[in-house]
Amino acid sequence: MGAYKNLYVLLLLSNFMLLVHGTYYNEDKTCRSRSTNNSVICVCTADYCDTITREVPVTGRYFAYTSSQGGLRFSKSTGVLQKHTDDKSNPTLVLDPTIQYQSIEGFGGAVTDSFGINWLALNNETLKSHLINSYFGANGIEYNMIRTPIGGSDFSTHPYTLQDSPENDLKLSNFSLVEEDYKYKIPAIKACIDAATAPVHIVASCWSPPVWMKHVHNITGTSRLKKEYTQPYADYHLKFLDSYAKENISIWALTTSNEPLSGIMSLGSVNRLGWTTRGMGLWIANNLGPTIRNSAYKNITILAGDDQRFSIVMWYNVVIEEVPEADKYIDGIAVHFYFDDLTPPEQLTRAIEGHPGKYVIATEACTGVTSDQPVLLGSWDRAKKYINSILEDLNYNVVGWIDWNMALNEQGGPTYVSNFIDAPIIVFPDKGEFVKQPMFYAMGHFSKFVPRGSKRINVKATYPDSTPLANIAFLTPRNTIVVVLHNEVNQARAVRIQLGQLDALVYVEAQSIVTVEFPYSQ
C-alpha cells in the first residue's frame, strides 16, 4: 500500500470509531464471488443473492462505495468531513454546486424477447425475483428506465412485426401484440415496475415496420418506407401505445426508428428501416408528430436519431434544417454507444447548441460485439468501457444512459441472427443460478446513487502527479452531493474532495470505481 498505508489505517480507525459511537451500516449480503478473467463474478441462487443498501449520510461524514478489479463489490467505507486545508499533495476535486448543468433522467436496461426468455428460463420464482430486484429493487441498483422494442429485434428468436398480414392494409385492421409481448416482455416489464423504487420511464423503439410497408420486401437489408405508408407507420406506433396502455403499461418515449443509418448502408443482418434525413423530417412533421400530439398520448417524449454519436448531427441538425417543422415535435435526441471513438464527445453538446429545451440521452450499449468471446465472464475491461462511456457522456450533458439486454444466456443470446454479445447478468438455468458481471456494478455506481432530478455540478480538478482521475459530481434531490471516481491505474490513490470549507479525503483502490456521497447544506 506504500505511501497510502497510514491513510488506510486512519480510514479503518475512522470506520471503527463510527461503529463504537453507535452508527452502523445497514447489513448487506456480500458478493458470493467466483474468480474468472482477472476479476470476479457474483453468483446468485434461489437461496442467496448479494444486495446493496445506500447509507443516508449524516452531518459531518461521507460514505464511499468501491468496486474493483480485485474483487470488491460496493464495499462500504466512511470518513469525517474535515476543515479544508491547502494540502496539495493529493489529487483535488473542487466542487461548485452553484454551477449546474443538465438534470438527470435516469439509468436502465432493455427488456427484449431474449431478456424475457432468459428470465423465465430460471424457472424459480425466488431466483427470478432476485434478478429483477437486483436491477430495480431498493436493495438492488435501482434502475428507473427501460427500453423495449416495438415488435421484434435481432434479440428475438425469429423475425416478426405486429402486423405481418394482411399486406397493404392501410387501416392496420389486424394489428395485434404477439406471444412475445404477452409471454416475455409485458410480464418482465410489469415485474420491473413492481420492484422499482421510482417511476419507470419506458422508451419504445421500432426496428422495422411490416415488410409490406417497405420498398424491399425484407425485414433487413437496405430499405425505405413507401410513401403511401407514412401515415400507417405513424398509426402503427399509436396502436402499439394503445395496446400497451391496455396492459397498464405507460410508455414515456418513442424513438424515430432504431439505427436508421444501418438501413441506408445495410450494416449486418439486423431488422431495420432506412431513412433519408428529409424523409425522416417529413415523417416526423407530417405523420408521427401530429399523430402522437393529437392522441391520448400527447405528452409522450419523441426522441430523434436513436443511432451512433457520429450521426447525431445527421439525425437532428440536418433533419430540422431540411424540415424545420419537425423540430416542434422533437423533444430530444437518442444516441448509441458503438463507435464512440470515431467522434469527439463535444459533438453531443454541439448538436443541441441553440436549441433550448432539447437534450441527448444514451439508449443502447453493449460489449462483446464482433468478439470471438461474446460473453467474457468477469471482464473488468468491459466494465471499464461502460464506466468511461457513462462518465464521458454525462460530462457532455447527456441526461441518462440505458444499457442493452439486461440478461442473456452463456452464449450471449438468444438472437436469431447470431448477433451474440455480452450482458451485465448472464443466466445459467441448468445450474439454478445467474451471475452478475463487473458491468452490472459499473452501472450501479451511477444508477443507485444518482436519482432522477439530480443536477450535474462543476468540478475543477488538479493533479500533482499529472495523472488524471475521471470524475463527475451531482447535487441530488436528497440534498446530498454524489461524486463518482474512476481510477484506471494499477496503484491506489488518495483523493481530496473539497466543498466549500470542508474536505473529504477518500482512499481509491487501484483499478476501481468509487461513489462518494455526503450531505449538502447551502
C-alpha positions, 0 to 999 in steps of 0.5 A: 500500500506504500505511501497510502498505508497510514491513510488506510489505517486512519480510514479503518480507525475512522470506520471503527470509531463510527461503529463504537459511537453507535452508527452502523451500516445497514447489513448487506449480503456480500458478493458470493464471488467466483474468480474468472478473467482477472476479476470476479463474478457474483453468483446468485441462487434461489437461496442467496443473492448479494444486495446493496443498501445506500447509507443516508449520510449524516452531518459531518461524514461521507460514505464511499462505495468501491468496486474493483478489479480485485474483487470488491463489490460496493464495499462500504467505507466512511470518513469525517468531513474535515476543515479544508486545508491547502494540502496539495499533495493529493489529487483535488476535486473542487466542487461548485454546486452553484454551477449546474448543468443538465438534470438527470433522467435516469439509468436502465436496461432493455427488456427484449424477447431474449431478456424475457426468455432468459428470465423465465428460463430460471424457472424459480420464482425466488431466483427470478425475483432476485434478478429483477430486484437486483436491477430495480429493487431498493436493495438492488441498483435501482434502475428507473428506465427501460427500453423495449422494442416495438415488435421484434429485434435481432434479440428475438428468436425469429423475425416478426412485426405486429402486423405481418398480414394482411399486406397493404392494409392501410387501416392496420385492421389486424394489428395485434401484440404477439406471444412475445409481448404477452409471454416475455416482455409485458410480464418482465416489464410489469415485474420491473415496475413492481420492484422499482423504487421510482417511476419507470420511464419506458422508451419504445423503439421500432426496428422495422415496420411490416415488410409490406410497408417497405420498398424491399420486401425484407425485414433487413437489408437496405430499405425505405418506407413507401410513401403511401405508408407514412401515415400507417407507420405513424398509426402503427406506433399509436396502436402499439401505445394503445395496446400497451396502455391496455396492459397498464403499461405507460410508455414515456418515449418513442424513438424515430426508428432504431439505427436508421443509418444501418438501413441506408448502408445495410450494416449486418443482418439486423431488422431495420428501416432506412431513412433519408434525413428529409424523409425522416423530417417529413415523417416526423412533421407530417405523420408521427408528430401530429399523430402522437400530439393529437392522441391520448398520448400527447405528452409522450417524449419523441426522441430523434436519431436513436443511432451512433454519436457520429450521426447525431448531427445527421439525425437532428441538425440536418433533419430540422434544417431540411424540415424545420417543422419537425423540430416542434415535435422533437423533444430530444435526441437518442444516441448509441454507444458503438463507435464512440471513438470515431467522434469527439464527445463535444459533438453531443453538446454541439448538436443541441447548441441553440436549441433550448429545451432539447437534450441527448440521452444514451439508449443502447450499449453493449460489449462483446460485439464482433468478439470471438468471446461474446460473453467474457465472464468477469471482464473488468475491461468491459466494465471499464468501457461502460464506466468511461462511456457513462462518465464521458457522456454525462460530462457532455450533458447527456441526461441518462444512459440505458444499457442493452439486454439486461440478461442473456444466456452463456452464449450471449443470446438468444438472437436469431441472427447470431448477433451474440454479445455480452450482458451485465447478468448472464443466466445459467438455468441448468445450474439454478443460478445467474451471475452478475458481471463487473458491468452490472456494478459499473452501472450501479455506481451511477444508477443507485446513487444518482436519482432522477432530478439530480443536477450535474455540478462543476468540478475543477480538478488538479493533479500533482502527479499529472495523472488524471482521475475521471470524475463527475459530481451531482447535487441530488434531490436528497440534498446530498452531493454524489461524486463518482471516481474512476481510477484506471491505474494499477496503484491506489490513490488518495483523493481530496474532495473539497466543498466549500470549507470542508474536505473529504479525503477518500482512499481509491483502490487501484483499478476501481470505481468509487461513489462518494456521497455526503450531505449538502447544506447551502 
